[in-house]
Amino acid sequence: MSSATRTADPEPQLRETTTDQPDPTPKVRTSGKRPAPSPHPFWGLVFPFLVVAASALVFAVWSDGTRLVLDSNGGERIETITDPTAPGYQAFVNPTPTMLVAHLSDGGDLVGITVLAQTVLDEGGTAVLISAESLLEPNDDPADAVFVREVYETSGIDGLSRVVGDLFGFGFRETLEINTSELGGWLRLVEPLPVVLDDDLVSVDAQGFVETEYRAGVHQLSGAQAAEVYGWLNDGEFDSNRTQRQVELWEVWLSRVGGADDLVGATLPFEDGLSTYLRSLGTGTRRLEVLPLVAVSFGGDDPPFYAQTDEQKAQLEILAREMVPLPVGSHLGARPSVSLLDGTGTGVGDQMLPLLVDAGAEVTVLGNARVFGVEETTVAYHLADHQQDAFELADAIGASAKFVEDLNRLADLTVTVGLDWVGS
């Protein structure tokens, strides 16, 4: 951010003028002066009455207009219901906070990904690290293989967010691109960082000479050094080794944040962005994971790569459900939005929520139906475009789907839990 300085204007200089000016004193004429005419009776008698009448008309129009607005919801007066146990109560749902962090070298190459999620209940969260060299889909032909880093190179952070979101089954409320220098700035807030290296980190110059930059063992690293280690990859080294170092650096970083005397100073005084995740994971219960992967060989002498098979996808599905109980879609239309209403008056509707999430819904509203005692559990769609979503969701939860026109809908679908579901 650049700043500009403003120089004060010099003190104005007073100058004496010698030019003859005309006398500013007005000339008053005393001859030929006539009195003003008397006002017309209209202005004294009729006009005040018209002003009062117009004011009354404006008030009447405003009053009628206000009443029409308040009564415009299908002929019923809009009412604010604040009792969560009362019929008609509805409240918007805050999705689980999530962030995708793309770690870059200062040259702009992707060196790793971190998926962050906050857990509101215990003030903690989860971090899952992904190697930049992960395969998105196993393929028999290495020429057709697509790596995570290639997605970033071709589609940037938006494409990466969508692909990783599809992988996890949820979207990200925030994304962040952070290079080595910027990461060093964050880590400097909690330096020194005690780091244990299992291997030497070496560099090779153009002539082939090898120099050890960081020897295996215990180090007290500055923020800049820790950021350099975070992206380091030895020549010929598996990227999984770098990912493991990144996990350990995250653990050290969060531990230093959690133990800081000045929590705000250790994370910067921001109420959004990375700062909130650092505070949550640093001081609360945290979980650090690596994306479940398995070695995939293309045969021959080529080294194996790492990807997800069905078993690893199932593991990730369980992990994603635990870390993000209230997800958003990875892109527009990925998950239909749902209003979940309890039509029984027993509070059983909340028990339906995880079933809807597992079935691919994004629950955006929780509340009660307009009346209790609803017999049948239904999934209502309000536009023909969401018919298929309604039938699929109804099949998943054992309900019936139907079309209900609702111009004031708050979501794509409305799920009303009936008494039949209580007895199921």
C-alpha positions in Angstrom: 0.0 0.0 0.0 1.5 3.3 -1.0 1.0 6.4 1.1 1.0 10.0 -0.1 2.1 13.0 1.9 0.4 16.3 1.5 2.4 19.5 1.8 0.7 22.4 3.5 -0.1 25.4 1.3 2.3 28.3 1.9 0.9 31.2 3.9 -0.9 33.6 1.6 0.7 36.9 1.1 -1.3 40.1 1.5 -0.9 42.7 -1.3 -1.9 46.3 -1.3 -3.8 47.4 -4.3 -3.6 51.0 -5.6 -6.1 50.6 -8.4 -9.0 53.0 -8.0 -12.2 51.0 -7.2 -15.8 52.3 -7.6 -17.5 53.4 -4.4 -19.3 50.3 -3.1 -22.0 52.4 -1.3 -25.3 51.8 -3.1 -27.0 54.8 -4.6 -30.5 55.1 -3.1 -33.2 56.7 -5.4 -35.8 58.7 -3.5 -37.9 59.7 -6.4 -40.5 57.7 -8.3 -40.9 55.0 -5.5 -44.2 53.0 -5.5 -45.7 50.8 -2.8 -46.0 47.0 -3.3 -49.4 45.7 -4.4 -51.7 44.0 -1.9 -51.7 40.1 -2.0 -54.5 38.3 -3.7 -57.1 36.8 -1.3 -56.2 33.3 -2.7 -52.8 33.2 -0.9 -54.2 34.3 2.4 -57.4 32.2 2.6 -57.3 29.2 0.1 -53.6 28.3 -0.2 -53.2 27.4 3.6 -56.2 25.1 3.3 -54.7 23.3 0.3 -51.4 22.7 2.1 -53.2 21.1 5.0 -55.3 19.0 2.7 -52.2 17.9 0.7 -50.4 16.9 3.9 -53.4 14.8 4.9 -53.4 13.1 1.5 -49.7 12.2 1.6 -50.2 10.7 5.1 -53.1 8.6 3.8 -51.1 7.3 0.8 -48.2 6.4 3.1 -50.4 4.7 5.6 -52.2 2.6 2.9 -48.9 1.8 1.2 -47.4 0.6 4.4 -50.4 -1.6 5.2 -50.2 -3.1 1.7 -46.5 -3.9 2.1 -47.1 -5.5 5.4 -50.1 -7.5 4.1 -48.4 -8.5 0.8 -47.2 -11.9 1.8 -50.0 -13.9 0.3 -52.6 -11.9 2.1 -51.0 -12.4 5.6 -49.3 -9.9 7.7 -45.5 -10.5 7.9 -44.7 -11.2 11.5 -41.3 -11.6 13.2 -41.3 -14.8 15.4 -38.5 -14.9 17.9 -39.5 -18.1 19.9 -37.6 -21.1 18.5 -40.3 -23.4 19.7 -43.2 -21.5 18.1 -44.8 -22.4 14.7 -43.4 -20.4 11.8 -40.1 -19.7 13.5 -37.2 -19.7 11.0 -33.5 -18.7 11.2 -30.7 -18.7 8.8 -27.9 -21.3 9.3 -24.2 -20.2 9.4 -22.2 -22.7 7.5 -19.0 -24.1 8.9 -16.1 -21.7 8.3 -13.7 -23.1 5.7 -10.6 -21.8 3.9 -8.4 -23.1 1.1 -4.8 -22.0 1.3 -2.6 -22.3 -1.7 1.1 -22.2 -0.7 3.4 -20.9 -3.4 7.0 -20.3 -4.0 8.1 -16.7 -4.5 8.3 -17.7 -8.2 4.5 -18.6 -8.1 4.8 -22.4 -8.2 2.4 -24.4 -6.1 4.2 -26.1 -3.2 1.2 -27.4 -1.2 -2.4 -26.9 -0.2 -4.0 -26.6 3.2 -7.7 -27.1 3.8 -8.8 -25.4 7.0 -12.1 -25.7 8.9 -13.2 -24.2 12.2 -15.2 -26.1 14.7 -17.4 -23.6 16.5 -18.5 -25.8 19.4 -15.1 -26.5 21.0 -13.2 -23.5 19.4 -10.9 -25.8 17.5 -10.7 -27.1 14.0 -9.0 -29.3 11.4 -6.3 -28.8 8.8 -5.8 -31.3 5.9 -2.7 -30.9 3.8 -2.5 -31.9 0.2 0.6 -32.5 -1.9 1.0 -30.4 -5.0 2.0 -33.5 -6.8 -1.1 -35.5 -6.0 -3.0 -37.1 -8.8 -6.6 -36.2 -9.1 -7.6 -39.5 -10.8 -5.5 -42.6 -11.2 -4.9 -43.3 -14.9 -3.2 -46.1 -16.8 -1.6 -43.6 -19.2 0.8 -41.1 -17.4 0.3 -38.7 -20.4 -3.4 -38.3 -19.3 -2.7 -37.9 -15.6 -3.7 -34.5 -14.1 -1.8 -33.3 -11.0 -3.1 -30.8 -8.5 -0.3 -28.3 -9.4 -1.4 -28.4 -13.0 -4.9 -27.3 -12.1 -3.5 -24.3 -10.4 -1.3 -23.5 -13.3 -4.1 -23.6 -15.8 -7.1 -22.4 -13.7 -5.7 -20.5 -10.8 -7.2 -20.3 -7.3 -10.8 -20.5 -8.5 -10.2 -23.7 -10.5 -8.2 -25.2 -7.6 -11.0 -24.3 -5.1 -13.6 -26.0 -7.3 -11.5 -29.2 -7.8 -10.5 -29.6 -4.2 -14.0 -28.7 -3.1 -15.4 -31.5 -5.3 -12.8 -33.8 -3.8 -13.9 -33.0 -0.2 -17.6 -32.6 -1.0 -17.8 -29.0 0.3 -16.9 -25.6 -0.8 -14.7 -22.8 0.7 -16.0 -19.6 2.2 -12.5 -18.1 1.8 -9.4 -18.7 -0.3 -5.9 -17.5 0.2 -2.7 -17.5 -2.0 0.4 -17.1 0.1 4.0 -17.2 -1.1 7.2 -18.0 0.8 7.9 -14.4 1.7 4.4 -13.7 2.9 4.4 -16.9 4.9 7.7 -15.8 6.5 5.9 -12.6 7.6 3.3 -14.6 9.4 5.8 -17.0 11.0 7.9 -14.1 12.2 5.2 -13.2 14.6 5.9 -16.4 16.7 9.6 -17.0 16.0 11.8 -18.8 16.9 10.1 -22.0 15.8 11.6 -25.3 17.1 11.7 -27.7 14.2 13.1 -31.2 13.9 14.3 -32.2 10.5 14.6 -35.9 9.7 16.7 -35.4 6.5 19.3 -32.9 5.3 17.9 -30.2 3.0 20.4 -29.7 0.3 20.8 -27.5 -2.8 22.5 -28.3 -6.1 24.1 -25.5 -8.2 24.4 -25.3 -11.9 27.8 -27.2 -11.8 26.3 -30.0 -9.8 27.9 -29.1 -6.5 25.8 -30.1 -3.5 25.5 -27.9 -0.4 23.7 -28.7 2.8 21.5 -25.8 3.7 19.8 -27.4 6.8 21.2 -30.5 8.4 19.0 -33.1 10.0 18.3 -32.4 13.6 16.9 -29.8 15.9 16.7 -26.2 14.7 15.4 -22.9 16.1 14.3 -21.3 12.9 13.4 -17.7 12.2 10.1 -17.0 10.4 11.9 -16.6 7.1 13.8 -19.8 7.5 10.7 -21.8 8.5 8.9 -20.5 5.4 11.8 -21.6 3.2 11.8 -25.1 4.8 8.0 -25.2 4.3 8.5 -25.2 0.5 11.8 -27.0 0.3 12.0 -30.1 -1.9 15.3 -31.9 -2.4 16.3 -33.0 -5.9 14.7 -36.4 -6.5 12.8 -36.4 -3.2 9.2 -37.6 -3.0 6.8 -34.7 -2.4 5.2 -36.7 0.4 8.3 -36.0 2.4 7.8 -32.3 2.0 4.1 -32.6 2.9 5.1 -34.3 6.1 7.5 -31.5 6.9 4.6 -29.1 6.3 2.4 -30.9 8.7 5.1 -30.7 11.4 5.6 -27.0 10.7 1.8 -26.4 11.0 1.9 -28.1 14.4 4.8 -26.0 15.6 3.2 -22.8 14.3 -0.2 -23.5 15.9 1.5 -24.5 19.2 3.4 -21.2 19.2 0.2 -19.3 18.6 -1.7 -21.2 21.3 1.1 -20.5 23.8 1.6 -16.8 22.9 1.1 -14.2 25.7 -0.4 -11.8 23.1 -2.7 -13.9 20.9 -3.7 -11.0 18.7 -0.1 -10.1 18.2 0.7 -13.6 17.2 -2.0 -13.7 14.6 -2.5 -10.1 13.6 -5.6 -8.2 14.7 -8.0 -9.3 12.0 -11.5 -10.6 12.5 -11.6 -12.6 9.3 -9.2 -14.4 7.0 -6.3 -16.6 8.2 -6.0 -14.9 11.6 -9.3 -16.4 12.9 -8.3 -20.0 11.8 -4.9 -19.6 13.5 -6.5 -18.5 16.8 -9.1 -21.2 16.6 -6.8 -24.1 15.9 -4.0 -22.6 18.0 -6.0 -22.4 21.2 -8.7 -25.1 20.7 -8.8 -28.8 19.9 -7.1 -29.3 16.6 -6.6 -32.1 14.1 -3.9 -32.2 11.5 -4.2 -34.7 8.7 -2.7 -35.5 5.3 -5.1 -36.2 2.4 -5.6 -40.0 2.3 -3.6 -41.3 -0.7 -2.1 -44.5 -2.0 0.9 -45.1 -4.3 -0.1 -45.6 -7.9 2.5 -47.0 -10.3 2.5 -46.5 -14.1 4.8 -49.5 -14.5 8.3 -49.5 -15.8 11.1 -47.6 -14.0 9.0 -44.5 -13.4 8.5 -43.7 -9.7 5.0 -44.1 -8.2 2.6 -41.2 -7.8 0.0 -40.8 -5.1 -3.8 -40.7 -5.8 -7.1 -41.7 -4.2 -8.8 -45.0 -4.9 -12.2 -46.0 -3.6 -10.9 -46.8 -0.2 -9.2 -43.5 0.3 -12.2 -41.6 -1.1 -14.3 -43.3 1.6 -11.9 -42.3 4.3 -12.0 -38.7 3.0 -15.8 -38.7 3.0 -15.8 -39.6 6.7 -13.1 -37.0 7.5 -15.0 -34.3 5.6 -18.2 -35.0 7.4 -16.5 -34.7 10.7 -14.6 -31.5 10.0 -17.5 -29.7 8.2 -20.9 -30.5 9.6 -22.7 -27.7 7.7 -21.1 -27.4 4.3 -21.6 -25.1 1.4 -21.4 -26.3 -2.2 -18.1 -26.4 -4.0 -19.7 -24.3 -6.8 -23.0 -22.9 -7.7 -25.6 -25.7 -7.9 -23.3 -28.3 -6.4 -25.6 -28.7 -3.4 -29.3 -27.6 -3.5 -30.1 -25.2 -0.7 -32.7 -26.5 1.8 -35.0 -25.0 4.4 -35.5 -27.7 7.1 -38.7 -27.2 9.0 -40.1 -29.3 11.9 -43.8 -30.0 11.4 -44.2 -32.0 14.5 -43.5 -29.6 17.4 -41.2 -32.1 19.0 -37.8 -30.7 17.9 -37.1 -33.8 15.9 -36.4 -31.8 12.8 -32.8 -31.2 13.9 -32.1 -35.0 13.7 -32.8 -34.8 10.0 -30.0 -32.3 9.4 -27.0 -34.7 9.1 -29.1 -37.0 6.8 -29.7 -34.1 4.4 -26.0 -33.1 4.4 -25.0 -36.7 3.7 -27.5 -36.7 0.9 -25.9 -33.7 -0.7 -28.0 -30.8 0.6 -26.8 -27.4 1.8 -29.1 -26.5 4.8 -29.4 -22.8 4.9 -32.6 -22.3 7.1 -33.7 -24.1 10.2 -37.1 -23.7 11.9 -40.7 -24.8 12.3 -43.6 -25.3 9.9 -46.4 -22.7 10.1 -48.5 -25.3 12.0 -47.6 -28.4 14.0 -49.1 -31.8 13.6 -48.0 -32.3 9.9 -48.7 -35.9 9.0 -46.3 -36.5 6.1 -42.6 -35.7 5.6 -42.2 -33.9 2.3 -39.6 -32.3 0.1 -41.1 -29.4 -1.7 -39.5 -27.8 -4.8 -40.5 -24.3 -5.9 -39.1 -24.2 -9.4 -39.2 -26.9 -12.1 -35.4 -26.7 -12.3 -35.1 -28.3 -8.8 -37.5 -31.2 -9.4 -34.7 -33.8 -9.9 -33.0 -32.6 -6.7 -36.3 -32.9 -4.8 -36.9 -36.5 -5.9 -33.3 -37.6 -5.2 -33.4 -36.0 -1.7 -36.8 -37.5 -1.0 -35.6 -40.9 -1.9 -32.6 -40.5 0.4 -34.6 -39.6 3.5 -37.7 -41.6 2.8 -40.1 -38.8 2.0 -42.3 -37.7 -0.9 -41.6 -34.9 -3.3 -44.1 -32.3 -4.5 -44.2 -28.9 -6.2 -45.2 -26.0 -4.0 -45.3 -22.5 -5.5 -43.6 -20.1 -3.1 -42.6 -16.7 -4.4 -41.0 -15.9 -1.0 -38.9 -19.1 -0.8 -35.7 -18.9 1.2 -34.1 -22.0 -0.4 -34.3 -24.2 -3.5 -36.1 -27.0 -1.5 -38.2 -27.1 1.7 -38.1 -30.2 3.8 -40.9 -30.5 6.3 -40.5 -33.3 8.8 -43.9 -34.9 9.6 -45.2 -37.3 12.2 -44.6 -40.3 9.9 -40.8 -39.7 10.2 -41.0 -39.7 14.0 -42.3 -43.2 14.0 -39.8 -44.5 11.4 
